[in-house]
């Protein structure tokens, strides 16, 4: 397709992202991709208690609408159980989304052909689109193996995945998976979990098309198996975040996230880059374990001691709550001499081997030459970002799809190492230090780093002209034009 063709504003896409950060980022990247291909784009953002003014995320590229329950904004996701949050979003947003689409049809988009593109867990979008006879495309933001595994377990009535039969069932599909790799969900309300997962599966399998934030070369056999069982065509166009690095307007897109954080994040970014610039290539351990699961004080203490004992410089992105009663430096003997955590410290000071910040520009950090290891929770976005930059991973998955992703990282793609934990799955400083040393030095670590660099080349090839992701994106654009 001619990249310089005249923009076809007659086809307008209404995008519905989930307000969870790990889901929001891929959808915003997809919005930029669609806009660059000539589509008009409206982003429909859900208001939560942490983002009451969603439309304040301004960009001249997109139009904006907002959704929320009639009784006020929706609970902030980290403050409630995940399944309860998803239930709340889908129940409260259905009516307002119907009003939104009808308003667009009768208003500024009355002469346009609409198509709804929604995150799979925002399944209310599918119900409303079908009611109004608007074609819909679903975005899947996790690994294909997770969808296939959950589908099989659901069909065999093994959800939640806690029984021996569940392990045997999923190993029929993915032989390398173990019991500990099963997706983990809150067991307090299994009925709600099963209901949400069933709705997600239904809204995916009945869409006009499925966009997947993955690469054909990463999950080729599983994608083939999935396509043979589903009617909608599948377009694996990932990694979505990498399209921004190829777009000269990348900085403008990032401003979507910076609006509410302002100077503090810019200060953290400068501090991170300065710290990384002061260390040799491949020497720094970057630590970021996600926002869905809060770290306990004991976990923070073991992490801090393990990092202090490993002998490597480290950059740790962690947002401490008031419940943690102090900063990281207090958890380590002579921590004030080791860590640069204070607002007025100099991250390139010779004595400072560790830097602790509330936020780090993760893509920029992983692309920096001094980073030699990423201690991660294995959210799919973080995993893709690490593989894109050829950075080996130290895997510490906690919830949801993170465990099955970590299983692929460590035993299928073999670009990472599983963090050693105690018999109960808890952290222990000696095991942490030993795991980091295994990954950063020795023959095992060298082999992992070699495969990680090969993975970086695989991703680059997929995104290049004629690559599998590039071709899939072209086919997706043509498909949407014909809806």
N, C-alpha and C positions, 0 to 999 in steps of 0.2 A: 504493500500500500504506500502511496506517495506521502511521505512525512510532511511535505510542504503544501498539501492540498488545502483548499479553502475550508474553514471550519464549518461543520454541518450543525448549526445551532438548532435545526429542526428536531434532532434527536436529543432529548434531555434526560440525564440520569439523576435519579433521586437516591442518594446514598444514605444508608442507615447504619452507622457504626455503633458498637457497644461501648459504653463509657468506661470500661476497664482499660487501663493504659496499654496492656499487652494486645488488646483487640483494636483499640483506637488508632494506634500508630500505623498498622498495615492498611487500614481503610483510608486514612489520610494520604498515604503513599499512593494507593490505588486511585484516589480522587485526582491527584496530580497527573498520574499516568493518563487517565481518561481525558482530562482537560488538554493535555499535550497532543492527544489524538483527534481533537476537534469536537468533543462532546461538551454540551452545556452540563454543568454539575451543580446540584443543590445538596448540601450536607444537612441532614436532619439530626440534630444533636440532642441527646437526652439530658435533661437537667437533673443533677443530683445535689445533695446537700453540700458537697465540696465544690461543685461547679454550677452555682445557681444562675449564672448569666452565660450560658453556653455560646450565645451569639457574639460575645465579646472576642472570640477567636476570629479575627477578621483577616480576610485575604480578598484581593480584587479578583482572584481567579474563580471564586465560588460564590453561590448564593447560600443563605443560611436560614434554617427554620429550627425551632426548638420544640421539644416534647416534654411533658411532665404530667403527673397525676392531677386530677381536679382538686385533691386535698392538699396540694403542696408538692414540694420537690421530693424526689425519691432518695432513700437512704444512701449514704456513702458506702460503696462496696466493701472496703476493708473493715468497716465497723459491724458488718453483719455476716451471717453465714452465706456462702456463695450461692447455694441453690435457692435460699430464701430471697436473695437479691435478684436472681434471674426470674424467679416467680413474680416478684414485685414489679420489675421492669415490664415484663410481658403482659401482666394484667393491667397495669396502669396506663401503658402507652398505646394500647390498641385503639381506643376511641379517639385519642388526640391525633394519632397518625392518620386515621380515616379522615378526620376533619382537615388535616394538613393537606393530604393528597387531593381531596375534593376542592379545597381552596385554591391549590395550584392549578388544577384543571380549569376552574372557572375564572382564574385571575391571570397572572403574568405568563403562565404556560398553556393557555387555552389553545394556542395554535401549534403546540409542540407534541411530538410523540414521546410518551414517558416510558421509562424502564426503571424499576426499583432494583437497586443493588444493596443487599443487606448482609450483615454478619449473621452467621448461622444461628447464633444463640439469641438473636433478636427475632424469633420466629413469629411474633405478632405481625411482622411486616409481610410475611407470606400470606397469612389469613386475609389481611386487608387488601393486598394486591390482587388476590384471587377474586375477592368480592367485587372489586372495581374493574376486573378484567384488564389489569395492567401486567405485562410480562415482568418476570422477576429473575434475577441472577443472584446466586448466593456466594458469599466469600467464606472460605474455610481458612482459618488462621493457625491451624496446628498441623502436625504430621499426619500423613495419610494412614499410617499404621494405627494411630489412635482411633480414627473413625472406623476402620475395618474391625479392630479389636472390640470396640464397644458395640458395634452392630452385631457381631457374632455372639457376644455375651448376652445382649438383649434378646436375641432370637432364642437362645438356649436357656433363658430365665436365670442367668447367673449374675445379675446386677442387684446390689453392688458386688464387685468382683472380689469376694473374700473366700470362696470355697475352692477345694482341690479341683473340682470339676471345671471351674473357670480357668484354672491354669492349663489343664489338659486341652480345653477348647481353644484357647488362644494360641497354644503351641502348635496346633494343627495348621494355623495360619502363619505364625512366625516362630519357627523352631528355636530361635536363640533366646526367646523371652523366658523369664523366670517368674516365680511367684511374687517376688519383691518388685517386679516391673509393672505389675498391674496398676491401672489408673486408680487413684485414691480420692474418694469423696467422703464428705461428712456422713456418718452412719446414723445420725440422730433422727433423720426422717427419710428412710429409704424410699417410701412411696413418692415423695416429692422429687427425689433424685431420679427415679425411674421415669416419672412423668416428664420432667424437663428433658432428659436424654432422648426419650421417645419423640418428643415434639421437635427437637433439633434434627434428629434423623429424618423425620417426615418432611420437614421444610427443606432439607437438603436434597432428598431423593426425588422430590416433585418439582424442583425448580426448572426453569428453562435451560439453565447452564450452571456449572459449578466452576468458580475461580479458586484455584488452590495456591496458597503461598508456599510452594515447594518447587523442586526441580525434577524434571523427568529422570535425569541421571541419578538422583538420590534414591528414588523409590519406584523405579521402573516396573518391576514385577508386581508390586502392590497396586500401582496405578492401573496396570493392565487388568488385574483381577477385579479391581473396583469398577472400571469402565464396562467390563463384561456383565456386571450385575446391576448396573444403573442405566436408566434411559437418558438422562441429561448428558450432553457432552462435557468433558472435564478439560479445563485449561490450566495446566500447571505453569505459572508465569513467574514464580519467585526466583530469587528473594526480592520482595517488593521494595524493601528499604534501599536497595542498591540502585534503583532507577533514579532516586533523588540525587545520588552522587554523579550521575551522568547528565543531570539537568542543571543548566547554568543558574536556574532560579532556586537552587537548593536552600540557600540562606533564607530566602523569603518563606519557603515552606516551613523551615524550622521555627520561624517566628510564631507559628501557631501555638507552640508549646511554651514559648518564652514569655508570653504576654502576662501571665499571672505570677511569674517568679522574679522577673526583672533583674535588678542589679545583683542579687544574691547568687543566682545561677551563673552570671557572667564572672563574678569573683571566683566561684568554684572552678569554672572552666579554665580561667587563667592560672589558678593555683595548680590544677591537675597537669596542664601542659608544661608549666615551669618545672614541676616535680619530675615528670617523665623525661624532659629534655636533659635533666641533670644526671641521668643514669644510663649505663651502657646498654647496647642493643640486647634484647631478649632476656633482660635480668629481672624485670618487675612482675610481681604477682598482682593482677587486678582482681578485686573481690567485689561482687555485687550479687546478692542472693534474692532479689525481687522484693515486691511490696505486698503481696497477698498474705504472706505468713510473717507475723511479727516475731522477732528474735527475743528470747528470754535473756535475763541478765546472765544466767549461767552459760548460755550458748555464746553470748558476746564475750564473756571472760575466757572461755576455752578457745574461741577463734582468735582473740587478741594474743593469748599466750602462745598458741601454735604459730601464728604469724611472726611473733617476736623471736621464737626459737628456730625458725626455718633458715634464717641467715640471709634471706633474699629481701630486697626492697619491695615494698608493697603499697598499693593504692587501694583504699577501702572506701567504697561508697555505701554509707549506711545512715539512715535518718533515725536518730535516737528520740524516743518519746520521754516525757517527764517521768514515766514509771521507771526508767533506767537509772535515775538518780546519779547524774554525773556524766563525764565523758569517758571515752575509751582509755585514755592515758591512765586513769585511776585503776584500771583493771590489770595493769602490767607493772611489775617491779621496775622502777626507774623509767616509767612510761613517758614522763615529760621529756626525758633525754632522747628517747627513741622516736616519738611521734610528733608530727606537725599537725596538730588538730585545732590549735587556737587561731582566732581570726587574724592576729597580728604576727603569726610566725612566718618564716621564710621557707617555702617548701624545697628550695635548692640548697639549704644549709647543709654542710658536710655531715653533721652529726645526725641529721634527720633521715632515718631509713624508712619510715612509714608516714603516709599521709592519709588522714581520715577526713572525708567530706560528706556532706548531706546528699550531694548529687554530683554525678560525673557525666560528661558528654560521651556516652558509651561508645558510639560509633567512632568518634574521634580518638578515644583512648585505645580501642582495639586496633585501630589503624596505625598507631604510633609504634615505631620500631623498637622501643625499649620494653614493650610488653611481651613477656614470654609465656604467660600462663593466665587463664581466666577461671577463677573459682566462681562457678555459676550454679543457679538453681535449675538450669535447663528449661526455662521458658523457651518457646519456639523462636520468638524474635531474637533473644539473646544467643541462642544456639546458632541460628542462621548468620547473625552478625559476626560471631566468632569464626565460623567456618569460612565466611566471605573473606576474612582478613588472614586466614591461615594460622590462627592462634589456638594452641592446644587447650583443652578444657579439663578442669578438676570438677567433677560432677557431684553435686549434692542436691538431688531432687527432693521435693517435699510433698506436693499435692497434685491432683488432677493428672494431666498428661505429662508432667515433668518426668515421671519415672520411666515411662516407655520411651520418651525422647532420650533420656540418659542411657537407656539400654542400647539404643541404636548408636549413640555417640561412642560408647565404650566397646561394644562387641560386634557391631555390624560395620560401621565406618571406621572405627578404631582411631579416632582423632582425639581421644580423651581418656581420662583415668577416673575410676570411681573413688571418691573420698573414703578413706578408711574410717569407720565408726565403731563404737563399742557394740556389745551383743544386743543391746536394746535400741540400736540405731542412733544413739546419742553421740555428741561430739566429745573428743578427748584430745587435749593439746598435743600429746606425743604422736598420736595417729595423724593429726593434721600436719604437723611438721614433717613426718615421714612421707606422707602422701605428696607434699609439695616437692620434697627432695627427689622422690622417684620420678616426678614429671619434669623437673627442671634439670636433672643431671642423670648420667648413666645411660646404658644402652637402650633400656625400655623407653626412657624419655626421648632419646634421639630418634627412635623409630616412630614414635607418636608425632613428633614435630615434623618429620619428613612427610608423613601421611597428611598432616594438617596443611602443609604447603601445597601438596598435590590437590587437596580439596579446594584450596583457594583458586588454583588454576581451573579446576572443573567448573566452579561457579562463574569465573570470568568467561570461560568458553560458552557456557549456557546463555549468557547475556549478550554475547557478541552477535554481530550480524550473521544470520544463519544458524545461530545456536538454538537449542531446544526451547528455552524460555522466550527468546525473541520471536521465534516462529509461532509459539503458542499464543503470544500476545497479539500478533498480527491476525491470527485466526479468530481470536476472541473479538477484536474490533470489528472484523467483517461479520461475525455472527450477530453481534448486537445491532449492527446496521440493518440486518434483515428481519429482526423481530417485529 
